[in-house]
Amino acid sequence: MEEHPLLQAAPAAAAAPAPAPAAATDEEKRERKKRRRETGPRPVSSDVSLGNHQRYYGYRPRVQGAEPRRADARLRFLDATWWNNKKAKDVGCNDGTFSLEIARRFEPRILVGVDADAGLIRAATALVARRAREVDPDALLAKTEVKKGVARKGPLPFPHNCFFENEDVTTGGGDHSFDVISAFSVTKWIHLNHGDAGLLKFFRGVYASLKPGGRFVLEPQQWKSYQNRRRASEQIKATFKSIQVKPADFARVLVDDVGFESCELLGTPDDEALPEGFRRPIFCAVKGSGA
């Protein structure tokens, strides 16, 4: 027999919604950001030995530049003419953020960013697509001269002048036609994984890949940074103990052992916004015009 409606159990009352967490204060947000910078970015994968970090450029502070938006402090030490309408390569490009900034500001004919991590190369390629959507079509057409629908004059307009490839730079490359090659904050990981011999092989590969008169722009990490990562893996721990060539020796090694004509210190960013670990010297080594 059907139960009388008045005798039916009343529906259970809906659970009260959980109270929303209190919003972090500005002071808490600043403290949290400070702790993240002190501990460093998280690795993008479990293989910390590559030194590839998730959102690396989210942890590297930007400083006030000439433009309304804040800029990477390293840019003011770089000469635009070294890249403008030239063929360039950026080693250890991570997610492509800094490579694209160079491509936008300095307008190279082509800039190839390479990294050993295929996941980061996918992220960099996706970033090119996002930058392309931000470009004003009229400005793009103004920089493009089309002949028979294919040929063009001058460098490709940004961001189409920037490409990314998965490459292990310690194995060498077959392209020896670059005007400028850069390696920003990557030598530590080559050094810790491959020792003095591997680092020297990398430097010689850069030299061979440059045209006569070409430039190698280098931002090495300090020795203290090596010490902080010496326990990243058992292999790195063993390699660290064998290292004889220190970052302070790189300029001499590039000239005396690799063959560059000169190696000049361009400067060291020392902006107040930069933590000490990001205040790294920037060098430029030049390959002789007759080499």
C-alpha positions as CSV (number, residue, x, y, z in Angstrom):
1,M,0.0,0.0,0.0
2,E,1.3,3.4,-0.9
3,E,2.5,5.5,2.1
4,H,0.6,8.6,3.0
5,P,2.5,11.7,1.8
6,L,2.5,13.2,5.3
7,L,4.3,10.1,6.6
8,Q,7.0,10.1,4.0
9,A,10.5,11.0,5.3
10,A,11.4,14.6,4.7
11,P,14.3,15.0,2.3
12,A,17.7,15.5,4.0
13,A,18.7,19.1,4.3
14,A,21.4,20.1,1.8
15,A,24.9,20.3,3.4
16,A,25.9,23.8,4.2
17,P,28.6,25.0,1.7
18,A,32.1,25.1,3.0
19,P,33.3,28.6,3.9
20,A,35.5,30.1,1.3
21,P,39.1,30.4,2.2
22,A,40.2,33.8,3.3
23,A,41.9,35.8,0.6
24,A,45.6,36.2,1.1
25,T,46.7,39.6,2.1
26,D,49.2,41.6,0.0
27,E,51.9,40.9,2.6
28,E,51.2,37.1,2.4
29,K,51.4,37.2,-1.4
30,R,54.7,39.0,-1.3
31,E,56.1,36.6,1.3
32,R,55.0,33.6,-0.8
33,K,56.6,35.0,-3.9
34,K,59.8,35.7,-2.0
35,R,59.9,32.0,-0.8
36,R,59.4,30.7,-4.3
37,R,62.3,32.8,-5.6
38,E,64.6,31.7,-2.8
39,T,63.8,28.0,-3.3
40,G,63.9,28.3,-7.1
41,P,61.4,27.0,-9.7
42,R,60.2,23.4,-9.7
43,P,61.6,21.0,-12.3
44,V,59.4,20.6,-15.3
45,S,59.9,16.8,-15.0
46,S,61.4,14.3,-12.7
47,D,64.7,14.6,-14.5
48,V,66.2,17.5,-12.5
49,S,69.6,16.8,-14.0
50,L,68.5,18.7,-17.2
51,G,67.9,21.9,-15.2
52,N,64.6,22.5,-17.0
53,H,62.3,24.3,-14.7
54,Q,58.6,24.9,-14.8
55,R,57.7,28.5,-15.4
56,Y,61.4,29.5,-15.1
57,Y,60.6,33.0,-16.5
58,G,57.9,33.4,-13.9
59,Y,60.6,33.3,-11.2
60,R,63.1,35.4,-13.0
61,P,62.2,39.1,-12.1
62,R,61.9,41.7,-14.7
63,V,63.0,45.3,-14.2
64,Q,61.7,48.6,-15.4
65,G,62.9,49.3,-18.9
66,A,62.4,52.0,-21.5
67,E,59.1,50.5,-22.5
68,P,55.9,50.8,-20.4
69,R,56.1,47.1,-19.6
70,R,58.9,45.6,-17.5
71,A,61.8,44.0,-19.3
72,D,64.5,41.3,-18.7
73,A,67.5,43.1,-17.2
74,R,69.9,41.3,-19.6
75,L,68.5,43.0,-22.7
76,R,70.3,46.3,-22.1
77,F,73.7,44.6,-22.3
78,L,73.0,43.2,-25.8
79,D,73.7,45.0,-29.0
80,A,70.8,44.8,-31.4
81,T,73.1,45.0,-34.5
82,W,74.5,41.5,-33.6
83,W,71.0,40.0,-34.3
84,N,69.3,42.4,-36.7
85,N,68.7,40.7,-40.0
86,K,71.2,38.0,-38.9
87,K,70.9,34.2,-38.5
88,A,70.9,33.4,-34.7
89,K,70.7,30.4,-32.4
90,D,69.7,30.4,-28.7
91,V,70.9,27.3,-26.8
92,G,68.9,26.2,-23.8
93,C,65.9,28.2,-24.8
94,N,63.5,26.7,-22.1
95,D,59.9,27.7,-22.9
96,G,61.0,30.3,-25.5
97,T,60.2,33.4,-23.5
98,F,63.6,35.2,-23.8
99,S,64.2,33.9,-27.3
100,L,61.0,35.5,-28.5
101,E,61.8,38.7,-26.7
102,I,65.1,38.9,-28.6
103,A,63.4,38.1,-31.8
104,R,60.8,40.8,-31.2
105,R,63.2,43.6,-30.2
106,F,66.3,42.8,-32.4
107,E,64.5,41.5,-35.5
108,P,66.9,38.7,-36.6
109,R,66.4,37.2,-40.1
110,I,65.9,33.9,-38.3
111,L,66.3,32.8,-34.7
112,V,66.4,29.1,-33.8
113,G,65.9,28.2,-30.2
114,V,67.0,24.7,-29.1
115,D,66.6,22.7,-25.9
116,A,67.2,19.1,-24.9
117,D,63.7,18.9,-23.4
118,A,61.0,18.1,-26.0
119,G,58.2,19.2,-23.6
120,L,59.7,22.7,-23.4
121,I,60.1,22.9,-27.2
122,R,56.3,22.1,-27.5
123,A,55.6,24.9,-25.0
124,A,57.9,27.3,-27.0
125,T,56.1,26.5,-30.2
126,A,52.8,27.1,-28.6
127,L,54.1,30.5,-27.4
128,V,54.9,31.4,-31.0
129,A,51.3,30.7,-31.9
130,R,50.0,32.9,-29.1
131,R,52.3,35.7,-30.1
132,A,51.2,35.5,-33.7
133,R,47.6,36.1,-32.6
134,E,48.7,39.3,-30.9
135,V,50.3,40.8,-34.1
136,D,48.4,43.6,-35.9
137,P,47.7,42.2,-39.4
138,D,48.2,45.6,-41.0
139,A,51.7,46.0,-39.4
140,L,52.5,42.4,-40.5
141,L,51.5,43.2,-44.1
142,A,53.5,46.4,-44.0
143,K,56.7,44.4,-43.3
144,T,56.0,41.8,-46.0
145,E,56.7,42.2,-49.7
146,V,55.2,39.3,-51.6
147,K,56.3,38.4,-55.1
148,K,54.3,35.6,-56.9
149,G,52.8,34.7,-53.6
150,V,56.1,33.3,-52.2
151,A,59.2,35.4,-52.3
152,R,59.8,38.2,-49.9
153,K,62.3,40.9,-49.1
154,G,64.0,41.3,-45.7
155,P,63.7,39.3,-42.5
156,L,60.5,37.5,-41.6
157,P,58.3,39.6,-39.3
158,F,58.0,38.7,-35.7
159,P,57.0,36.1,-34.5
160,H,57.5,34.2,-37.7
161,N,61.3,34.8,-37.5
162,C,61.5,32.5,-34.5
163,F,61.6,28.7,-34.6
164,F,62.2,26.0,-32.0
165,E,63.9,22.6,-32.2
166,N,64.6,19.7,-29.8
167,E,68.4,19.3,-29.8
168,D,71.1,18.0,-27.5
169,V,73.8,20.6,-28.1
170,T,76.5,18.3,-26.6
171,T,76.3,16.0,-29.6
172,G,77.2,18.8,-32.0
173,G,75.3,20.2,-35.0
174,G,75.8,20.3,-38.7
175,D,74.8,23.9,-39.4
176,H,77.9,26.2,-39.5
177,S,76.3,29.4,-40.8
178,F,75.2,31.3,-37.7
179,D,76.1,34.9,-37.1
180,V,75.4,34.8,-33.4
181,I,74.8,32.0,-30.9
182,S,73.6,32.7,-27.3
183,A,73.6,30.5,-24.2
184,F,71.9,32.1,-21.3
185,S,72.1,30.3,-17.9
186,V,72.7,26.9,-19.5
187,T,76.4,26.1,-19.1
188,K,76.1,24.9,-15.5
189,W,73.9,22.0,-16.5
190,I,76.1,21.0,-19.5
191,H,79.0,21.2,-17.1
192,L,77.4,19.2,-14.3
193,N,76.2,16.5,-16.6
194,H,79.2,16.1,-18.9
195,G,82.1,17.5,-17.0
196,D,85.0,19.6,-18.3
197,A,85.4,17.6,-21.4
198,G,81.7,18.0,-22.3
199,L,81.7,21.7,-21.7
200,L,84.8,22.1,-23.9
201,K,83.1,20.0,-26.6
202,F,80.1,22.4,-26.4
203,F,82.3,25.5,-26.7
204,R,84.1,24.0,-29.7
205,G,80.8,23.1,-31.3
206,V,79.6,26.7,-30.9
207,Y,82.9,27.9,-32.5
208,A,82.5,25.6,-35.4
209,S,78.8,26.6,-35.9
210,L,79.7,30.3,-36.2
211,K,80.6,32.1,-39.4
212,P,83.9,34.0,-39.4
213,G,83.4,37.1,-37.4
214,G,80.4,35.5,-35.6
215,R,79.7,36.1,-31.9
216,F,79.0,33.8,-28.9
217,V,77.0,35.5,-26.2
218,L,77.4,33.6,-22.9
219,E,75.7,34.0,-19.5
220,P,77.4,31.4,-17.2
221,Q,76.0,30.6,-13.7
222,Q,78.3,31.3,-10.7
223,W,80.2,28.5,-9.0
224,K,78.0,28.9,-5.9
225,S,75.0,27.8,-8.1
226,Y,76.9,24.6,-9.0
227,Q,77.4,23.9,-5.3
228,N,73.7,24.3,-4.7
229,R,72.8,21.7,-7.3
230,R,75.7,19.2,-6.8
231,R,73.4,16.6,-5.3
232,A,70.7,16.7,-8.0
233,S,71.7,13.1,-9.0
234,E,74.4,10.6,-8.2
235,Q,76.0,11.2,-11.6
236,I,76.1,14.9,-11.0
237,K,77.5,14.4,-7.6
238,A,80.4,12.5,-9.0
239,T,80.9,14.9,-12.0
240,F,80.9,17.9,-9.6
241,K,83.9,16.5,-7.7
242,S,85.9,16.1,-11.0
243,I,85.4,19.7,-12.3
244,Q,88.6,21.7,-12.6
245,V,87.4,24.5,-15.0
246,K,85.4,27.0,-13.0
247,P,83.0,29.7,-14.5
248,A,85.6,32.3,-13.8
249,D,87.9,30.5,-16.2
250,F,85.5,30.4,-19.2
251,A,86.7,33.6,-20.9
252,R,90.3,32.4,-20.9
253,V,89.3,28.9,-22.1
254,L,87.2,30.4,-25.0
255,V,90.3,32.3,-26.2
256,D,93.2,30.0,-25.3
257,D,91.7,26.6,-25.8
258,V,88.8,27.0,-28.2
259,G,90.2,29.6,-30.5
260,F,88.0,32.7,-30.2
261,E,89.8,35.9,-31.1
262,S,88.5,37.7,-28.0
263,C,86.1,37.4,-25.1
264,E,84.7,40.6,-23.5
265,L,82.7,41.1,-20.3
266,L,79.6,43.0,-21.4
267,G,78.4,43.6,-17.8
268,T,76.4,42.1,-15.0
269,P,72.8,43.0,-14.2
270,D,72.7,44.4,-10.6
271,D,69.2,45.7,-10.4
272,E,67.7,45.9,-6.9
273,A,64.7,43.7,-8.1
274,L,67.1,40.8,-9.0
275,P,68.0,38.2,-6.4
276,E,71.7,37.7,-6.1
277,G,71.5,34.3,-7.9
278,F,70.2,36.0,-11.1
279,R,73.0,38.6,-11.2
280,R,75.2,36.7,-13.6
281,P,77.9,38.1,-15.9
282,I,77.4,38.3,-19.6
283,F,80.3,37.8,-22.0
284,C,80.7,38.1,-25.8
285,A,83.3,36.0,-27.6
286,V,84.2,36.9,-31.2
287,K,85.4,34.4,-33.8
288,G,88.2,35.8,-35.9
289,S,87.2,37.0,-39.4
290,G,89.9,34.8,-41.0
291,A,88.9,31.7,-39.0
